[in-house]
Amino acid sequence: MSTAMPLPPAVENYLRKILIERAHPLLLSFDAGWHLQSTQGDAGFYAIDITDPERGVRELQDLFIWLPLDSDQDIPFVELASGRSAHVHLIVDDSGFHVLLLDAEEARTRERTQQQLGNEVALADHQKSKAIGKLKDIRSELERQRENLEEANALKNALIATLSHEFRTP
């Protein structure tokens, strides 16, 4: 069994930096009554107007209806009013809780692309099945026509044989 070696501090700092940049975290800290206490991150990225916190808070509150606020929650792929996709996390704290938004556009795009590919494969399979069915029908028709031609050829041969016999015997 191998144990993971700690990363060199320069690599760890680099990873932390690029992952945070790519995630576009927005942390909204609330007291127990959903009163916004502080924000950290770029609220504009998610089109949340911090100058009018009531509106933005209402949208976030709606996500947590019927969910307990006394334990951490993770809601993936939420489409915000801005149309942007985000992973939304509720993190319980002693004095209230935090709502953490992480950019999910890339993951959503990847998921949609996979769904599209799956749909295209299913459609191609359906079209392939239809084409195979048509080919089977065509083959059956060709077999029927071959049998008809063989029968006509046998009748022709019988006619020629009869005519030939009639010409030879006066």
C-alpha positions as CSV (number, residue, x, y, z in Angstrom):
1,M,0.0,0.0,0.0
2,S,1.5,3.3,-1.0
3,T,1.1,6.5,1.1
4,A,0.7,9.8,-0.5
5,M,3.7,12.0,-0.2
6,P,3.0,15.6,0.7
7,L,3.3,18.0,-2.2
8,P,6.1,20.5,-2.3
9,P,4.7,23.9,-1.0
10,A,5.3,25.6,-4.4
11,V,3.1,22.9,-6.2
12,E,0.5,23.0,-3.5
13,N,0.2,26.8,-3.7
14,Y,0.1,26.6,-7.5
15,L,-2.7,24.0,-7.4
16,R,-4.6,26.0,-4.8
17,K,-4.3,29.2,-6.9
18,I,-5.5,27.7,-10.2
19,L,-8.3,25.6,-8.6
20,I,-9.6,28.6,-6.8
21,E,-9.4,30.7,-10.0
22,R,-11.3,28.1,-11.9
23,A,-13.9,27.5,-9.3
24,H,-14.7,31.3,-8.9
25,P,-15.8,30.7,-5.2
26,L,-18.3,33.1,-3.7
27,L,-18.7,32.8,0.0
28,L,-21.8,34.4,1.6
29,S,-21.9,34.3,5.4
30,F,-25.2,34.5,7.2
31,D,-26.5,34.5,10.7
32,A,-29.2,32.0,11.7
33,G,-31.9,34.4,10.4
34,W,-30.5,34.6,6.9
35,H,-29.1,38.1,7.5
36,L,-26.0,38.6,5.3
37,Q,-23.0,39.1,7.5
38,S,-20.2,39.2,4.9
39,T,-19.2,38.2,1.4
40,Q,-15.9,37.0,-0.1
41,G,-15.4,36.5,-3.8
42,D,-16.8,37.9,-7.0
43,A,-20.6,38.2,-6.5
44,G,-20.8,39.8,-10.0
45,F,-19.6,36.6,-11.6
46,Y,-22.9,35.0,-10.4
47,A,-24.8,38.2,-11.1
48,I,-25.7,38.5,-7.4
49,D,-26.2,42.1,-6.4
50,I,-24.7,42.5,-2.9
51,T,-25.9,46.1,-2.7
52,D,-29.5,44.6,-2.7
53,P,-28.9,41.5,-0.6
54,E,-32.6,40.8,0.0
55,R,-33.2,39.8,-3.6
56,G,-30.0,37.6,-3.9
57,V,-30.7,36.0,-0.4
58,R,-34.3,35.1,-1.4
59,E,-33.0,33.2,-4.4
60,L,-30.6,31.3,-2.3
61,Q,-33.1,30.7,0.5
62,D,-35.4,29.1,-2.0
63,L,-32.8,26.5,-2.8
64,F,-32.7,25.3,0.8
65,I,-36.5,25.1,1.4
66,W,-37.3,21.8,3.1
67,L,-33.5,21.1,3.7
68,P,-32.2,21.1,7.3
69,L,-30.0,24.1,8.0
70,D,-28.3,22.3,10.9
71,S,-26.1,20.1,8.7
72,D,-24.0,20.8,5.7
73,Q,-25.8,20.6,2.3
74,D,-24.5,20.1,-1.2
75,I,-26.7,21.0,-4.2
76,P,-25.0,20.3,-7.5
77,F,-25.8,22.1,-10.8
78,V,-28.1,24.9,-9.7
79,E,-29.1,27.2,-12.4
80,L,-29.1,30.7,-11.0
81,A,-31.4,33.5,-12.2
82,S,-28.4,34.8,-14.2
83,G,-28.4,31.5,-16.2
84,R,-25.0,30.5,-14.7
85,S,-24.7,27.0,-13.3
86,A,-23.2,26.7,-9.8
87,H,-22.6,24.0,-7.2
88,V,-24.1,25.4,-4.0
89,H,-22.9,24.3,-0.6
90,L,-24.4,25.2,2.8
91,I,-21.8,25.0,5.5
92,V,-23.0,25.1,9.1
93,D,-21.0,27.3,11.5
94,D,-21.4,28.1,15.2
95,S,-22.8,31.6,14.6
96,G,-24.9,30.7,11.5
97,F,-23.9,29.3,8.2
98,H,-22.1,30.0,5.0
99,V,-23.3,29.5,1.4
100,L,-20.5,28.7,-0.9
101,L,-21.1,29.0,-4.7
102,L,-18.6,27.3,-7.1
103,D,-18.7,27.7,-10.8
104,A,-20.2,24.6,-12.5
105,E,-20.4,25.9,-16.1
106,E,-17.5,23.6,-17.3
107,A,-18.9,20.6,-15.6
108,R,-22.4,21.3,-16.9
109,T,-21.1,21.8,-20.4
110,R,-19.2,18.5,-20.2
111,E,-22.4,16.7,-18.8
112,R,-24.5,18.2,-21.6
113,T,-22.0,17.1,-24.2
114,Q,-22.0,13.6,-22.8
115,Q,-25.8,13.6,-22.9
116,Q,-25.8,14.8,-26.5
117,L,-23.3,12.1,-27.5
118,G,-25.5,9.5,-25.8
119,N,-28.6,10.8,-27.6
120,E,-26.7,10.8,-30.9
121,V,-25.6,7.2,-30.3
122,A,-29.1,6.1,-29.5
123,L,-30.4,7.9,-32.6
124,A,-27.7,6.2,-34.7
125,D,-28.6,2.8,-33.2
126,H,-32.3,3.5,-34.1
127,Q,-31.4,4.5,-37.6
128,K,-29.2,1.4,-38.0
129,S,-32.0,-0.8,-36.8
130,K,-34.4,0.8,-39.3
131,A,-31.8,0.3,-42.1
132,I,-31.2,-3.3,-41.2
133,G,-35.0,-3.8,-41.2
134,K,-35.2,-2.3,-44.7
135,L,-32.3,-4.4,-45.9
136,K,-34.1,-7.5,-44.6
137,D,-37.2,-6.5,-46.5
138,I,-35.2,-5.8,-49.7
139,R,-33.5,-9.2,-49.3
140,S,-36.9,-11.0,-48.9
141,E,-38.2,-9.2,-52.0
142,L,-35.1,-10.1,-54.0
143,E,-35.5,-13.8,-52.9
144,R,-39.1,-13.7,-54.0
145,Q,-38.1,-12.2,-57.3
146,R,-35.3,-14.8,-57.8
147,E,-37.8,-17.6,-57.1
148,N,-40.2,-16.0,-59.7
149,L,-37.4,-15.8,-62.2
150,E,-36.3,-19.4,-61.6
151,E,-39.9,-20.5,-62.1
152,A,-40.2,-18.4,-65.3
153,N,-36.9,-19.8,-66.5
154,A,-38.1,-23.4,-65.8
155,L,-41.3,-22.6,-67.8
156,K,-39.2,-21.2,-70.6
157,N,-37.0,-24.3,-70.7
158,A,-40.1,-26.5,-70.7
159,L,-41.6,-24.5,-73.6
160,I,-38.4,-24.7,-75.6
161,A,-38.1,-28.4,-74.9
162,T,-41.7,-28.9,-76.0
163,L,-41.2,-26.8,-79.2
164,S,-38.0,-28.6,-79.9
165,H,-39.7,-32.0,-79.6
166,E,-42.6,-30.9,-81.8
167,F,-40.1,-29.7,-84.5
168,R,-38.2,-33.0,-84.4
169,T,-41.2,-35.3,-84.5
170,P,-43.5,-34.7,-87.5
